[in-house]
Structures are given as structure tokens and as C-alpha cells.
């Protein structure tokens, strides 16, 4: 096994490279996500709702991956800031979640710099520690990391929420509500509408307003 100081020196370099790469990947993913959202808005505007529902799942998955990268970036920053605590032969309890989460998650990402960080951490803390992290046998891997790595179809509520937010952002009338509101306004007698507005402006409230409205309706032939 290489001396601990040698491993720590290599680890510092790879942590810095991992942080830079993770930030770059996040920026790239965000740019792609904006293009995909614009495409979803066009599908909604064209009435291709089912196609949009299917394709928006890619955006959801991409957002989850971006969130995972943000978490791993923070863990890398934590280890980089606390490398002094890594000089000992055993893992400091305050770093165990970060270390084991990185060992667990690294092979499930496309960030090659994280693979090197993982190898150095496994070399630093030994085989038994590494196996416990890979299998999460002691449940030290962060729950939020496990959730981000779980591949399941998104709930329908989440899909609808994404589509509604995309429609709102790009000014698409979906779900179509405006027409219903306009129809409701047309069904409301225009003279009654103006009268109600006049009553409101004159400061009528509560029962006085209700009584006045009742008299108005009774007086209407």
C-alpha cells in the first residue's frame, strides 16, 4: 500500500479535477435541458400531448442526474476542505457519508475523474471498507444519493407538473383554461357585470351588497 501522504496528495488533485468536471457536466446538461423544454412547449402548442408526456420523462431523468452531480460535487468539496482529517488509518466519522457515497455512486456516473477518486479512497481505507460502501451494508451511503440513483418511472403528477411549468414558462395555453374563463364571462349578463363592478366601487360590502344584488335580480324582467 502506498504511503498515506502520497495517496492524499493524489486525492487532492483528483478531487479538484472531479469538481471542475462535475460543474462542466452540469452546465452542459442544463443547456440541453433548455432545448428539450423548448421542444416540449412546441409539442404542447401543437396538441401532441401524449408525445410530450413520454419525452418529458427524459427531462425529469436529466434533472435528477444533475441533482446527483451537485451532491457529489459538494462531497468532493467537503473532502478537499478536510483532507487533514484523512491522514489517519481509519475514516473520520464526519467524512464517512461523503467517502462511502462517492465510492458507491462513482461507477454509476460517466465522470471518469470520480472513478479515480473512488480508487484512491478504496486504496486509502482498505478492501473491507470499500465492500461495505459498494454494498451499503452499513447504510452509510446518503439516502438522497440512493434515491437519485433509483431508476423508476416518474409519477403522473410529476409529469403533469413538469408540462404545466414548461407551458407557463413558454406562454403555451396548456391545460387549456382561458377559453373556459372567457365562456364563463360571456354567460354572465353584461349589465349585471357592470352593475356589480359599480357596487364594488361604491364600497358596498357584506349583507348590503347581497341585498342590493337580490333586489337587482328581482327587478330584472
N, CA and C atoms as a LAMMPS dump frame, in Angstrom:
ITEM: TIMESTEP
0
ITEM: NUMBER OF ATOMS
663
ITEM: BOX BOUNDS ff ff ff
-5.0000000000000000e+02 5.0000000000000000e+02
-5.0000000000000000e+02 5.0000000000000000e+02
-5.0000000000000000e+02 5.0000000000000000e+02
ITEM: ATOMS id mol type element x y z
1 1 1 N 0.843 -1.203 0
2 1 2 C 0 0 0
3 1 3 C 0.876 1.25 0
4 2 1 N 0.509 2.225 -0.799
5 2 2 C 1.277 3.464 -0.875
6 2 3 C 1.137 4.242 0.425
7 3 1 N 2.164 5.033 0.784
8 3 2 C 2.077 5.857 1.997
9 3 3 C 0.841 6.75 1.95
10 4 1 N 0.249 6.996 3.123
11 4 2 C -0.981 7.787 3.207
12 4 3 C -0.803 9.183 2.626
13 5 1 N 0.353 9.801 2.878
14 5 2 C 0.591 11.16 2.386
15 5 3 C 0.594 11.212 0.864
16 6 1 N 1.101 10.142 0.236
17 6 2 C 1.123 10.073 -1.227
18 6 3 C -0.292 9.96 -1.785
19 7 1 N -1.105 9.143 -1.144
20 7 2 C -2.495 8.977 -1.581
21 7 3 C -3.261 10.287 -1.417
22 8 1 N -3.058 10.96 -0.289
23 8 2 C -3.753 12.222 -0.028
24 8 3 C -3.385 13.266 -1.073
25 9 1 N -2.113 13.315 -1.444
26 9 2 C -1.665 14.282 -2.453
27 9 3 C -2.35 14.014 -3.79
28 10 1 N -2.413 12.746 -4.182
29 10 2 C -3.086 12.381 -5.431
30 10 3 C -4.581 12.676 -5.345
31 11 1 N -5.135 12.399 -4.169
32 11 2 C -6.574 12.6 -3.963
33 11 3 C -6.951 14.07 -4.108
34 12 1 N -6.117 14.959 -3.596
35 12 2 C -6.385 16.394 -3.721
36 12 3 C -6.492 16.804 -5.186
37 13 1 N -5.557 16.312 -5.982
38 13 2 C -5.558 16.648 -7.412
39 13 3 C -6.825 16.136 -8.081
40 14 1 N -7.176 14.88 -7.81
41 14 2 C -8.333 14.274 -8.46
42 14 3 C -9.653 14.869 -7.971
43 15 1 N -9.698 15.281 -6.727
44 15 2 C -10.904 15.943 -6.218
45 15 3 C -11.131 17.269 -6.939
46 16 1 N -10.058 18.026 -7.149
47 16 2 C -10.167 19.291 -7.879
48 16 3 C -10.622 19.053 -9.318
49 17 1 N -10.053 18.027 -9.949
50 17 2 C -10.447 17.702 -11.323
51 17 3 C -11.906 17.246 -11.381
52 18 1 N -12.325 16.479 -10.379
53 18 2 C -13.711 15.994 -10.336
54 18 3 C -14.691 17.145 -10.177
55 19 1 N -14.353 18.093 -9.314
56 19 2 C -15.221 19.258 -9.101
57 19 3 C -15.377 20.046 -10.396
58 20 1 N -14.255 20.275 -11.081
59 20 2 C -14.302 21.02 -12.347
60 20 3 C -15.125 20.281 -13.39
61 21 1 N -14.936 18.961 -13.481
62 21 2 C -15.675 18.162 -14.463
63 21 3 C -17.16 18.133 -14.139
64 22 1 N -17.508 17.965 -12.88
65 22 2 C -18.917 17.923 -12.488
66 22 3 C -19.616 19.241 -12.811
67 23 1 N -18.941 20.346 -12.593
68 23 2 C -19.531 21.651 -12.92
69 23 3 C -19.731 21.795 -14.424
70 24 1 N -18.766 21.317 -15.177
71 24 2 C -18.86 21.395 -16.633
72 24 3 C -20.024 20.542 -17.15
73 25 1 N -20.159 19.354 -16.592
74 25 2 C -21.241 18.448 -16.999
75 25 3 C -22.593 19.059 -16.665
76 26 1 N -22.703 19.673 -15.491
77 26 2 C -23.961 20.307 -15.093
78 26 3 C -24.338 21.436 -16.044
79 27 1 N -23.375 22.243 -16.426
80 27 2 C -23.644 23.344 -17.36
81 27 3 C -24.108 22.81 -18.712
82 28 1 N -23.463 21.756 -19.172
83 28 2 C -23.841 21.151 -20.446
84 28 3 C -25.25 20.569 -20.372
85 29 1 N -25.537 19.857 -19.287
86 29 2 C -26.86 19.249 -19.123
87 29 3 C -27.953 20.306 -19.033
88 30 1 N -27.663 21.418 -18.371
89 30 2 C -28.652 22.495 -18.251
90 30 3 C -28.956 23.119 -19.61
91 31 1 N -27.932 23.257 -20.45
92 31 2 C -28.139 23.811 -21.796
93 31 3 C -28.998 22.877 -22.637
94 32 1 N -28.71 21.576 -22.548
95 32 2 C -29.506 20.587 -23.285
96 32 3 C -30.937 20.571 -22.767
97 33 1 N -31.082 20.682 -21.447
98 33 2 C -32.408 20.667 -20.834
99 33 3 C -33.263 21.833 -21.321
100 34 1 N -32.657 23.006 -21.5
101 34 2 C -33.402 24.165 -22.009
102 34 3 C -33.917 23.903 -23.418
103 35 1 N -33.098 23.285 -24.254
104 35 2 C -33.516 22.946 -25.617
105 35 3 C -34.668 21.947 -25.59
106 36 1 N -34.562 20.966 -24.704
107 36 2 C -35.614 19.954 -24.598
108 36 3 C -36.92 20.568 -24.107
109 37 1 N -36.836 21.482 -23.175
110 37 2 C -38.039 22.142 -22.661
111 37 3 C -38.717 22.968 -23.755
112 38 1 N -37.918 23.629 -24.568
113 38 2 C -38.473 24.405 -25.677
114 38 3 C -39.197 23.481 -26.659
115 39 1 N -38.604 22.312 -26.9
116 39 2 C -39.23 21.33 -27.792
117 39 3 C -40.538 20.817 -27.2
118 40 1 N -40.579 20.623 -25.864
119 40 2 C -41.807 20.182 -25.208
120 40 3 C -42.904 21.234 -25.359
121 41 1 N -42.53 22.494 -25.232
122 41 2 C -43.505 23.58 -25.385
123 41 3 C -44.103 23.572 -26.787
124 42 1 N -43.287 23.301 -27.784
125 42 2 C -43.769 23.237 -29.168
126 42 3 C -44.731 22.071 -29.355
127 43 1 N -44.437 20.946 -28.71
128 43 2 C -45.341 19.795 -28.793
129 43 3 C -46.686 20.115 -28.144
130 44 1 N -46.649 20.763 -26.992
131 44 2 C -47.89 21.136 -26.313
132 44 3 C -48.702 22.11 -27.155
133 45 1 N -48.02 23.059 -27.76
134 45 2 C -48.704 24.049 -28.596
135 45 3 C -49.333 23.39 -29.814
136 46 1 N -48.687 22.325 -30.312
137 46 2 C -49.204 21.607 -31.477
138 46 3 C -50.26 20.574 -31.098
139 47 1 N -50.532 20.438 -29.801
140 47 2 C -51.546 19.488 -29.35
141 47 3 C -51.062 18.053 -29.259
142 48 1 N -49.758 17.839 -29.349
143 48 2 C -49.199 16.475 -29.276
144 48 3 C -48.877 16.147 -27.819
145 49 1 N -49.926 15.992 -27.054
146 49 2 C -49.79 15.863 -25.605
147 49 3 C -49.128 14.552 -25.205
148 50 1 N -49.559 13.436 -25.804
149 50 2 C -49.01 12.131 -25.424
150 50 3 C -47.528 12.048 -25.743
151 51 1 N -47.144 12.604 -26.87
152 51 2 C -45.726 12.635 -27.226
153 51 3 C -44.938 13.451 -26.206
154 52 1 N -45.512 14.563 -25.781
155 52 2 C -44.85 15.411 -24.784
156 52 3 C -44.729 14.683 -23.45
157 53 1 N -45.769 13.937 -23.068
158 53 2 C -45.745 13.2 -21.798
159 53 3 C -44.606 12.181 -21.772
160 54 1 N -44.405 11.512 -22.9
161 54 2 C -43.353 10.493 -22.969
162 54 3 C -41.975 11.14 -22.952
163 55 1 N -41.816 12.172 -23.761
164 55 2 C -40.495 12.793 -23.898
165 55 3 C -40.079 13.599 -22.673
166 56 1 N -41.043 14.083 -21.925
167 56 2 C -40.686 14.889 -20.752
168 56 3 C -40.009 14.032 -19.683
169 57 1 N -40.19 12.715 -19.762
170 57 2 C -39.528 11.828 -18.801
171 57 3 C -38.01 11.925 -18.925
172 58 1 N -37.516 12.182 -20.143
173 58 2 C -36.072 12.365 -20.324
174 58 3 C -35.579 13.61 -19.591
175 59 1 N -36.401 14.652 -19.604
176 59 2 C -36.041 15.887 -18.903
177 59 3 C -36.008 15.64 -17.396
178 60 1 N -36.996 14.904 -16.912
179 60 2 C -37.053 14.595 -15.482
180 60 3 C -35.819 13.804 -15.058
181 61 1 N -35.475 12.792 -15.854
182 61 2 C -34.303 11.966 -15.548
183 61 3 C -33.027 12.808 -15.577
184 62 1 N -32.943 13.702 -16.545
185 62 2 C -31.776 14.58 -16.658
186 62 3 C -31.659 15.501 -15.447
187 63 1 N -32.789 16.021 -14.983
188 63 2 C -32.778 16.892 -13.805
189 63 3 C -32.313 16.131 -12.563
190 64 1 N -32.757 14.881 -12.443
191 64 2 C -32.353 14.055 -11.301
192 64 3 C -30.848 13.795 -11.341
193 65 1 N -30.332 13.513 -12.539
194 65 2 C -28.893 13.29 -12.696
195 65 3 C -28.1 14.543 -12.348
196 66 1 N -28.61 15.698 -12.766
197 66 2 C -27.948 16.961 -12.433
198 66 3 C -27.913 17.176 -10.928
199 67 1 N -29.01 16.85 -10.258
200 67 2 C -29.057 16.975 -8.801
201 67 3 C -28.053 16.033 -8.14
202 68 1 N -27.909 14.821 -8.694
203 68 2 C -26.914 13.878 -8.18
204 68 3 C -25.508 14.45 -8.332
205 69 1 N -25.223 15.017 -9.495
206 69 2 C -23.904 15.606 -9.733
207 69 3 C -23.627 16.75 -8.757
208 70 1 N -24.648 17.524 -8.438
209 70 2 C -24.482 18.612 -7.472
210 70 3 C -24.11 18.063 -6.094
211 71 1 N -24.771 16.973 -5.698
212 71 2 C -24.484 16.352 -4.401
213 71 3 C -23.056 15.819 -4.366
214 72 1 N -22.657 15.117 -5.425
215 72 2 C -21.305 14.551 -5.478
216 72 3 C -20.246 15.653 -5.505
217 73 1 N -20.567 16.749 -6.175
218 73 2 C -19.642 17.888 -6.189
219 73 3 C -19.429 18.426 -4.774
220 74 1 N -20.51 18.533 -4.009
221 74 2 C -20.407 19.013 -2.629
222 74 3 C -19.581 18.06 -1.772
223 75 1 N -19.738 16.755 -2.001
224 75 2 C -18.941 15.78 -1.252
225 75 3 C -17.457 15.923 -1.592
226 76 1 N -17.167 16.141 -2.856
227 76 2 C -15.772 16.346 -3.269
228 76 3 C -15.19 17.598 -2.613
229 77 1 N -15.979 18.651 -2.57
230 77 2 C -15.524 19.895 -1.934
231 77 3 C -15.292 19.686 -0.44
232 78 1 N -16.157 18.888 0.185
233 78 2 C -16.01 18.596 1.614
234 78 3 C -14.705 17.854 1.884
235 79 1 N -14.438 16.814 1.094
236 79 2 C -13.206 16.045 1.286
237 79 3 C -11.973 16.901 1.014
238 80 1 N -12.06 17.742 -0.005
239 80 2 C -10.93 18.608 -0.335
240 80 3 C -10.632 19.584 0.808
241 81 1 N -11.692 20.075 1.441
242 81 2 C -11.524 21.028 2.545
243 81 3 C -11.033 20.352 3.823
244 82 1 N -11.253 19.033 3.922
245 82 2 C -10.92 18.33 5.167
246 82 3 C -9.914 17.198 4.961
247 83 1 N -9.034 17.364 4.012
248 83 2 C -8.039 16.312 3.77
249 83 3 C -7.152 16.084 4.994
250 84 1 N -7.044 17.081 5.847
251 84 2 C -6.266 16.91 7.074
252 84 3 C -6.834 15.828 7.969
253 85 1 N -8.149 15.589 7.87
254 85 2 C -8.788 14.548 8.68
255 85 3 C -8.61 13.159 8.078
256 86 1 N -8.004 13.095 6.896
257 86 2 C -7.86 11.818 6.206
258 86 3 C -6.467 11.216 6.366
259 87 1 N -5.643 11.815 7.199
260 87 2 C -4.282 11.32 7.392
261 87 3 C -4.255 10.012 8.176
262 88 1 N -5.236 9.811 9.041
263 88 2 C -5.259 8.609 9.873
264 88 3 C -5.623 7.363 9.088
265 89 1 N -5.435 6.172 9.697
266 89 2 C -5.711 4.908 9.007
267 89 3 C -7.198 4.598 8.84
268 90 1 N -8.037 5.176 9.691
269 90 2 C -9.476 4.933 9.609
270 90 3 C -10.198 6.201 9.165
271 91 1 N -11.388 5.993 8.636
272 91 2 C -12.163 7.123 8.12
273 91 3 C -12.796 7.902 9.263
274 92 1 N -12.613 9.19 9.247
275 92 2 C -13.232 10.054 10.245
276 92 3 C -14.755 9.965 10.118
277 93 1 N -15.474 9.808 11.246
278 93 2 C -16.943 9.691 11.184
279 93 3 C -17.619 10.841 10.443
280 94 1 N -17.031 12.029 10.526
281 94 2 C -17.612 13.182 9.847
282 94 3 C -17.461 13.149 8.344
283 95 1 N -16.608 12.242 7.838
284 95 2 C -16.375 12.126 6.396
285 95 3 C -16.938 10.834 5.811
286 96 1 N -17.395 9.95 6.689
287 96 2 C -17.772 8.608 6.23
288 96 3 C -18.902 8.635 5.201
289 97 1 N -19.908 9.468 5.414
290 97 2 C -21.016 9.534 4.457
291 97 3 C -20.526 9.988 3.089
292 98 1 N -19.704 11.019 3.071
293 98 2 C -19.187 11.543 1.802
294 98 3 C -18.321 10.509 1.096
295 99 1 N -17.415 9.878 1.839
296 99 2 C -16.497 8.896 1.251
297 99 3 C -17.264 7.705 0.691
298 100 1 N -18.159 7.148 1.485
299 100 2 C -18.883 5.955 1.039
300 100 3 C -19.889 6.279 -0.062
301 101 1 N -20.456 7.456 -0.036
302 101 2 C -21.385 7.849 -1.108
303 101 3 C -20.645 7.992 -2.431
304 102 1 N -19.424 8.534 -2.39
305 102 2 C -18.62 8.668 -3.61
306 102 3 C -18.196 7.301 -4.136
307 103 1 N -17.787 6.413 -3.247
308 103 2 C -17.403 5.06 -3.672
309 103 3 C -18.591 4.346 -4.304
310 104 1 N -19.765 4.518 -3.707
311 104 2 C -20.979 3.853 -4.205
312 104 3 C -21.443 4.438 -5.534
313 105 1 N -21.439 5.765 -5.644
314 105 2 C -22.058 6.426 -6.798
315 105 3 C -21.145 6.558 -8.003
316 106 1 N -19.848 6.644 -7.793
317 106 2 C -18.911 6.924 -8.894
318 106 3 C -19.08 6.011 -10.104
319 107 1 N -19.157 4.684 -9.93
320 107 2 C -19.301 3.819 -11.109
321 107 3 C -20.658 3.936 -11.794
322 108 1 N -21.586 4.633 -11.181
323 108 2 C -22.92 4.825 -11.753
324 108 3 C -23.031 6.172 -12.466
325 109 1 N -21.897 6.83 -12.64
326 109 2 C -21.855 8.093 -13.383
327 109 3 C -20.89 7.951 -14.554
328 110 1 N -20.897 8.955 -15.432
329 110 2 C -19.983 8.968 -16.581
330 110 3 C -18.791 9.891 -16.346
331 111 1 N -18.574 10.278 -15.106
332 111 2 C -17.488 11.202 -14.777
333 111 3 C -16.244 10.385 -14.43
334 112 1 N -15.313 10.296 -15.365
335 112 2 C -14.144 9.42 -15.18
336 112 3 C -13.259 9.875 -14.024
337 113 1 N -13.212 11.182 -13.768
338 113 2 C -12.399 11.675 -12.656
339 113 3 C -12.882 11.117 -11.319
340 114 1 N -14.192 10.897 -11.213
341 114 2 C -14.734 10.311 -9.982
342 114 3 C -14.285 8.867 -9.805
343 115 1 N -14.071 8.168 -10.921
344 115 2 C -13.596 6.783 -10.836
345 115 3 C -12.216 6.749 -10.177
346 116 1 N -11.377 7.721 -10.527
347 116 2 C -10.036 7.794 -9.937
348 116 3 C -10.113 8.135 -8.456
349 117 1 N -11.002 9.067 -8.103
350 117 2 C -11.214 9.401 -6.69
351 117 3 C -11.65 8.159 -5.929
352 118 1 N -12.548 7.422 -6.511
353 118 2 C -13.053 6.191 -5.89
354 118 3 C -11.918 5.202 -5.631
355 119 1 N -11.087 4.976 -6.63
356 119 2 C -9.975 4.035 -6.495
357 119 3 C -9.016 4.464 -5.384
358 120 1 N -8.732 5.756 -5.303
359 120 2 C -7.834 6.257 -4.265
360 120 3 C -8.444 6.108 -2.872
361 121 1 N -9.75 6.354 -2.76
362 121 2 C -10.429 6.194 -1.469
363 121 3 C -10.442 4.734 -1.036
364 122 1 N -10.656 3.835 -1.99
365 122 2 C -10.643 2.406 -1.678
366 122 3 C -9.245 1.953 -1.262
367 123 1 N -8.247 2.495 -1.927
368 123 2 C -6.861 2.175 -1.564
369 123 3 C -6.527 2.724 -0.182
370 124 1 N -7.04 3.89 0.116
371 124 2 C -6.748 4.544 1.397
372 124 3 C -7.356 3.785 2.571
373 125 1 N -8.592 3.343 2.432
374 125 2 C -9.301 2.781 3.582
375 125 3 C -9.431 1.257 3.562
376 126 1 N -8.992 0.612 2.503
377 126 2 C -8.931 -0.837 2.502
378 126 3 C -10.151 -1.534 1.915
379 127 1 N -9.972 -2.844 1.687
380 127 2 C -10.977 -3.649 0.994
381 127 3 C -12.283 -3.762 1.771
382 128 1 N -12.194 -4.025 3.065
383 128 2 C -13.403 -4.21 3.874
384 128 3 C -14.267 -2.95 3.861
385 129 1 N -13.629 -1.811 4.006
386 129 2 C -14.335 -0.527 3.97
387 129 3 C -14.983 -0.323 2.605
388 130 1 N -14.235 -0.651 1.543
389 130 2 C -14.728 -0.451 0.178
390 130 3 C -15.938 -1.331 -0.113
391 131 1 N -15.881 -2.592 0.322
392 131 2 C -17 -3.513 0.092
393 131 3 C -18.249 -3.029 0.83
394 132 1 N -18.069 -2.563 2.066
395 132 2 C -19.205 -2.039 2.839
396 132 3 C -19.844 -0.854 2.126
397 133 1 N -19.011 -0.022 1.503
398 133 2 C -19.531 1.134 0.771
399 133 3 C -20.253 0.7 -0.497
400 134 1 N -19.656 -0.227 -1.256
401 134 2 C -20.252 -0.672 -2.521
402 134 3 C -21.585 -1.38 -2.31
403 135 1 N -21.686 -2.132 -1.218
404 135 2 C -22.92 -2.867 -0.928
405 135 3 C -23.854 -2.08 -0.01
406 136 1 N -23.364 -0.979 0.526
407 136 2 C -24.102 -0.17 1.503
408 136 3 C -24.62 -1.041 2.648
409 137 1 N -23.786 -1.967 3.07
410 137 2 C -24.186 -2.919 4.107
411 137 3 C -24.38 -2.253 5.467
412 138 1 N -23.691 -1.146 5.697
413 138 2 C -23.844 -0.439 6.97
414 138 3 C -24.71 0.814 6.826
415 139 1 N -25.323 0.963 5.646
416 139 2 C -26.268 2.052 5.376
417 139 3 C -25.667 3.439 5.642
418 140 1 N -24.416 3.607 5.259
419 140 2 C -23.757 4.901 5.417
420 140 3 C -23.868 5.767 4.159
421 141 1 N -24.229 5.153 3.034
422 141 2 C -24.421 5.926 1.806
423 141 3 C -25.636 6.832 1.998
424 142 1 N -25.515 8.075 1.611
425 142 2 C -26.588 9.053 1.824
426 142 3 C -27.881 8.615 1.143
427 143 1 N -28.98 8.759 1.848
428 143 2 C -30.286 8.384 1.31
429 143 3 C -30.614 9.171 0.049
430 144 1 N -30.236 10.44 0.023
431 144 2 C -30.525 11.274 -1.146
432 144 3 C -29.77 10.784 -2.374
433 145 1 N -28.582 10.212 -2.181
434 145 2 C -27.826 9.644 -3.298
435 145 3 C -28.512 8.382 -3.802
436 146 1 N -28.941 7.537 -2.888
437 146 2 C -29.638 6.303 -3.271
438 146 3 C -30.903 6.619 -4.065
439 147 1 N -31.645 7.635 -3.635
440 147 2 C -32.886 7.999 -4.323
441 147 3 C -32.614 8.511 -5.729
442 148 1 N -31.559 9.322 -5.873
443 148 2 C -31.232 9.863 -7.203
444 148 3 C -30.805 8.762 -8.166
445 149 1 N -30.255 7.682 -7.625
446 149 2 C -29.768 6.59 -8.469
447 149 3 C -30.834 5.531 -8.732
448 150 1 N -31.981 5.652 -8.068
449 150 2 C -33.069 4.697 -8.283
450 150 3 C -33.794 5.022 -9.585
451 151 1 N -33.856 4.04 -10.471
452 151 2 C -34.493 4.249 -11.78
453 151 3 C -35.921 3.716 -11.725
454 152 1 N -36.882 4.617 -11.657
455 152 2 C -38.299 4.262 -11.664
456 152 3 C -39.048 5.257 -12.543
457 153 1 N -40.156 4.824 -13.172
458 153 2 C -40.948 5.759 -13.981
459 153 3 C -41.476 6.89 -13.102
460 154 1 N -41.42 8.123 -13.567
461 154 2 C -41.909 9.248 -12.758
462 154 3 C -43.418 9.177 -12.559
463 155 1 N -43.88 9.648 -11.417
464 155 2 C -45.316 9.68 -11.138
465 155 3 C -46.018 10.604 -12.125
466 156 1 N -47.286 10.288 -12.414
467 156 2 C -48.048 11.085 -13.364
468 156 3 C -48.181 12.529 -12.9
469 157 1 N -48.283 12.708 -11.573
470 157 2 C -48.383 14.065 -11.037
471 157 3 C -47.128 14.873 -11.353
472 158 1 N -45.97 14.207 -11.282
473 158 2 C -44.714 14.891 -11.582
474 158 3 C -44.626 15.244 -13.06
475 159 1 N -45.056 14.323 -13.915
476 159 2 C -45.062 14.573 -15.365
477 159 3 C -45.946 15.774 -15.684
478 160 1 N -47.157 15.775 -15.119
479 160 2 C -48.072 16.897 -15.357
480 160 3 C -47.499 18.209 -14.828
481 161 1 N -46.863 18.137 -13.663
482 161 2 C -46.263 19.333 -13.086
483 161 3 C -45.179 19.917 -13.978
484 162 1 N -44.355 19.042 -14.554
485 162 2 C -43.31 19.499 -15.472
486 162 3 C -43.923 20.152 -16.709
487 163 1 N -44.932 19.49 -17.283
488 163 2 C -45.552 20.017 -18.501
489 163 3 C -46.225 21.363 -18.241
490 164 1 N -46.894 21.482 -17.107
491 164 2 C -47.557 22.745 -16.777
492 164 3 C -46.534 23.869 -16.586
493 165 1 N -45.416 23.549 -15.943
494 165 2 C -44.383 24.561 -15.728
495 165 3 C -43.736 24.97 -17.052
496 166 1 N -43.508 23.991 -17.931
497 166 2 C -42.946 24.291 -19.255
498 166 3 C -43.91 25.171 -20.045
499 167 1 N -45.195 24.813 -20.006
500 167 2 C -46.205 25.601 -20.718
501 167 3 C -46.25 27.033 -20.188
502 168 1 N -46.192 27.177 -18.878
503 168 2 C -46.226 28.517 -18.279
504 168 3 C -44.993 29.326 -18.684
505 169 1 N -43.825 28.678 -18.654
506 169 2 C -42.574 29.372 -18.974
507 169 3 C -42.562 29.887 -20.406
508 170 1 N -43.102 29.086 -21.332
509 170 2 C -43.046 29.448 -22.754
510 170 3 C -44.364 30.018 -23.274
511 171 1 N -45.279 30.344 -22.355
512 171 2 C -46.512 31.018 -22.744
513 171 3 C -47.468 30.174 -23.562
514 172 1 N -47.488 28.868 -23.303
515 172 2 C -48.4 27.968 -24.016
516 172 3 C -49.647 27.761 -23.172
517 173 1 N -50.807 27.863 -23.784
518 173 2 C -52.077 27.688 -23.079
519 173 3 C -52.348 26.199 -22.884
520 174 1 N -51.738 25.631 -21.844
521 174 2 C -51.952 24.211 -21.51
522 174 3 C -51.775 24.014 -20.012
523 175 1 N -52.718 23.273 -19.372
524 175 2 C -54.006 22.83 -19.919
525 175 3 C -54.866 24.03 -20.296
526 176 1 N -55.684 23.851 -21.309
527 176 2 C -56.446 24.975 -21.847
528 176 3 C -57.504 25.415 -20.839
529 177 1 N -57.294 26.603 -20.274
530 177 2 C -58.209 27.142 -19.27
531 177 3 C -58.817 28.465 -19.711
532 178 1 N -58.096 29.184 -20.528
533 178 2 C -58.519 30.541 -20.894
534 178 3 C -59.888 30.551 -21.553
535 179 1 N -60.128 29.565 -22.443
536 179 2 C -61.39 29.534 -23.176
537 179 3 C -62.561 29.353 -22.219
538 180 1 N -62.381 28.498 -21.191
539 180 2 C -63.451 28.275 -20.233
540 180 3 C -63.761 29.558 -19.467
541 181 1 N -62.721 30.286 -19.091
542 181 2 C -62.923 31.537 -18.362
543 181 3 C -63.667 32.546 -19.218
544 182 1 N -63.28 32.654 -20.499
545 182 2 C -63.94 33.588 -21.404
546 182 3 C -65.398 33.217 -21.599
547 183 1 N -65.689 31.925 -21.729
548 183 2 C -67.07 31.476 -21.889
549 183 3 C -67.886 31.823 -20.656
550 184 1 N -67.28 31.646 -19.479
551 184 2 C -67.994 31.959 -18.243
552 184 3 C -68.327 33.441 -18.186
553 185 1 N -67.405 34.278 -18.648
554 185 2 C -67.656 35.716 -18.649
555 185 3 C -68.758 36.08 -19.629
556 186 1 N -68.784 35.38 -20.773
557 186 2 C -69.827 35.684 -21.766
558 186 3 C -71.2 35.269 -21.257
559 187 1 N -71.238 34.173 -20.459
560 187 2 C -72.512 33.699 -19.932
561 187 3 C -73.05 34.628 -18.844
562 188 1 N -72.207 35.427 -18.245
563 188 2 C -72.624 36.341 -17.185
564 188 3 C -73.214 37.594 -17.821
565 189 1 N -74.476 37.957 -17.524
566 189 2 C -75.116 39.12 -18.156
567 189 3 C -74.249 40.359 -18.029
568 190 1 N -74.003 41.017 -19.142
569 190 2 C -73.067 42.133 -19.164
570 190 3 C -73.553 43.295 -18.316
571 191 1 N -74.897 43.527 -18.308
572 191 2 C -75.398 44.636 -17.495
573 191 3 C -75.24 44.344 -16.003
574 192 1 N -75.405 43.079 -15.611
575 192 2 C -75.206 42.689 -14.218
576 192 3 C -73.741 42.807 -13.839
577 193 1 N -72.866 42.436 -14.774
578 193 2 C -71.419 42.541 -14.545
579 193 3 C -71.02 43.99 -14.245
580 194 1 N -71.512 44.925 -15.078
581 194 2 C -71.18 46.332 -14.866
582 194 3 C -71.786 46.851 -13.568
583 195 1 N -72.978 46.365 -13.251
584 195 2 C -73.63 46.826 -12.022
585 195 3 C -72.85 46.364 -10.792
586 196 1 N -72.382 45.101 -10.809
587 196 2 C -71.587 44.57 -9.695
588 196 3 C -70.303 45.368 -9.525
589 197 1 N -69.691 45.704 -10.642
590 197 2 C -68.461 46.486 -10.591
591 197 3 C -68.728 47.86 -9.981
592 198 1 N -69.883 48.437 -10.357
593 198 2 C -70.243 49.752 -9.828
594 198 3 C -70.496 49.671 -8.321
595 199 1 N -71.173 48.588 -7.882
596 199 2 C -71.448 48.408 -6.459
597 199 3 C -70.152 48.256 -5.669
598 200 1 N -69.217 47.502 -6.244
599 200 2 C -67.928 47.297 -5.557
600 200 3 C -67.19 48.622 -5.403
601 201 1 N -67.208 49.419 -6.462
602 201 2 C -66.514 50.704 -6.416
603 201 3 C -67.153 51.66 -5.418
604 202 1 N -68.444 51.537 -5.237
605 202 2 C -69.135 52.449 -4.322
606 202 3 C -68.929 52.045 -2.873
607 203 1 N -68.284 50.88 -2.651
608 203 2 C -67.916 50.491 -1.296
609 203 3 C -68.924 49.615 -0.6
610 204 1 N -69.919 49.085 -1.317
611 204 2 C -70.889 48.199 -0.688
612 204 3 C -70.221 46.886 -0.335
613 205 1 N -70.49 46.337 0.833
614 205 2 C -69.892 45.096 1.292
615 205 3 C -70.94 44.251 2.015
616 206 1 N -70.62 42.963 2.198
617 206 2 C -71.399 42.063 3.039
618 206 3 C -72.854 41.977 2.668
619 207 1 N -73.702 42.098 3.7
620 207 2 C -75.128 41.893 3.501
621 207 3 C -75.737 42.985 2.641
622 208 1 N -75.229 44.208 2.782
623 208 2 C -75.777 45.303 1.99
624 208 3 C -75.607 45.01 0.516
625 209 1 N -74.449 44.506 0.153
626 209 2 C -74.192 44.199 -1.25
627 209 3 C -75.065 43.055 -1.707
628 210 1 N -75.186 42.011 -0.834
629 210 2 C -76.009 40.859 -1.201
630 210 3 C -77.466 41.267 -1.379
631 211 1 N -77.967 42.097 -0.455
632 211 2 C -79.354 42.545 -0.553
633 211 3 C -79.574 43.359 -1.811
634 212 1 N -78.611 44.213 -2.114
635 212 2 C -78.744 45.047 -3.301
636 212 3 C -78.762 44.197 -4.551
637 213 1 N -77.914 43.166 -4.581
638 213 2 C -77.866 42.284 -5.735
639 213 3 C -79.166 41.516 -5.874
640 214 1 N -79.75 41.084 -4.706
641 214 2 C -81.012 40.362 -4.762
642 214 3 C -82.119 41.238 -5.308
643 215 1 N -82.161 42.497 -4.877
644 215 2 C -83.177 43.411 -5.385
645 215 3 C -83.007 43.646 -6.871
646 216 1 N -81.755 43.739 -7.301
647 216 2 C -81.476 43.969 -8.727
648 216 3 C -81.984 42.8 -9.558
649 217 1 N -81.707 41.569 -9.039
650 217 2 C -82.135 40.389 -9.788
651 217 3 C -83.657 40.292 -9.836
652 218 1 N -84.333 40.652 -8.713
653 218 2 C -85.786 40.605 -8.697
654 218 3 C -86.371 41.631 -9.654
655 219 1 N -85.688 42.744 -9.778
656 219 2 C -86.189 43.799 -10.65
657 219 3 C -85.946 43.498 -12.111
658 220 1 N -85.05 42.55 -12.392
659 220 2 C -84.747 42.23 -13.789
660 220 3 C -85.886 41.42 -14.385
661 221 1 N -86.491 41.846 -15.502
662 221 2 C -87.645 41.12 -16.07
663 221 3 C -87.206 39.753 -16.589
